[in-house]
């Protein structure tokens, strides 16, 4: 399952250096990750954690920023768990280019409603070697 959203970066969200505030970009990434997890699971996901965030490139005021969320890994320990990766890219229409500025990894879990059994979650399999390598990296960090 993949979901995308776009924003135009506005000046009210800039930091003291005049670039986009990282917390705002994290919020936008979460707003992409949550519906991605919800649509995939078909059950309300509960946020557990976000992995360490590294800002690869600055995002400037006025940039068009695209957030693309994808379910990378699912498994069940005590409860079903979903790992959603959100890639933030700055699009430059005049140059016909884009560059990745951040990769966010969110973890959600599914909880049963009162009096119901645990929700069942579909398994996810990588479709390319590069995706498989990212999934292995996620599994190593989370002992999945």
LINPE-V595687 format. One record per residue. N is the residue number from 1. RES is the residue in one small letter. PHI is phi as a letter, one per 40 degrees, with the letter a starting at -180 (* if undefined). Layout:
((N & RES & PHI) (N & RES & PHI))
This chain:
((1 & x & *) (2 & x & b) (3 & x & b) (4 & x & b) (5 & x & a) (6 & x & b) (7 & x & b) (8 & x & b) (9 & x & c) (10 & x & b) (11 & x & c) (12 & x & c) (13 & x & b) (14 & x & c) (15 & x & c) (16 & x & c) (17 & x & c) (18 & x & g) (19 & x & b) (20 & x & c) (21 & x & c) (22 & x & d) (23 & x & c) (24 & x & c) (25 & x & c) (26 & x & c) (27 & x & c) (28 & x & c) (29 & x & c) (30 & x & c) (31 & x & c) (32 & x & c) (33 & x & c) (34 & x & c) (35 & x & c) (36 & x & c) (37 & x & c) (38 & x & c) (39 & x & c) (40 & x & c) (41 & x & c) (42 & x & g) (43 & x & a) (44 & x & c) (45 & x & c) (46 & x & b) (47 & x & c) (48 & x & b) (49 & x & a) (50 & x & b) (51 & x & c) (52 & x & d) (53 & x & b) (54 & x & b) (55 & x & c) (56 & x & c) (57 & x & b) (58 & x & c) (59 & x & b) (60 & x & c) (61 & x & c) (62 & x & g) (63 & x & c) (64 & x & c) (65 & x & b) (66 & x & b) (67 & x & b) (68 & x & b) (69 & x & b) (70 & x & a) (71 & x & c) (72 & x & c) (73 & x & a) (74 & x & b) (75 & x & a) (76 & x & b) (77 & x & b) (78 & x & c) (79 & x & b) (80 & x & c) (81 & x & b) (82 & x & b) (83 & x & b) (84 & x & b) (85 & x & b) (86 & x & b) (87 & x & b) (88 & x & b) (89 & x & b) (90 & x & c) (91 & x & c) (92 & x & b) (93 & x & c) (94 & x & c) (95 & x & c) (96 & x & f) (97 & x & a) (98 & x & a) (99 & x & a) (100 & x & c) (101 & x & b) (102 & x & a) (103 & x & b) (104 & x & b) (105 & x & b) (106 & x & b) (107 & x & b) (108 & x & b) (109 & x & b) (110 & x & b) (111 & x & b) (112 & x & c) (113 & x & c) (114 & x & d) (115 & x & g) (116 & x & b) (117 & x & c) (118 & x & d) (119 & x & c) (120 & x & c) (121 & x & b) (122 & x & c) (123 & x & c) (124 & x & b) (125 & x & b) (126 & x & c) (127 & x & b) (128 & x & a) (129 & x & c) (130 & x & c) (131 & x & c) (132 & x & c) (133 & x & c) (134 & x & c) (135 & x & c) (136 & x & c) (137 & x & c) (138 & x & c) (139 & x & c) (140 & x & c) (141 & x & c) (142 & x & b) (143 & x & f) (144 & x & c))
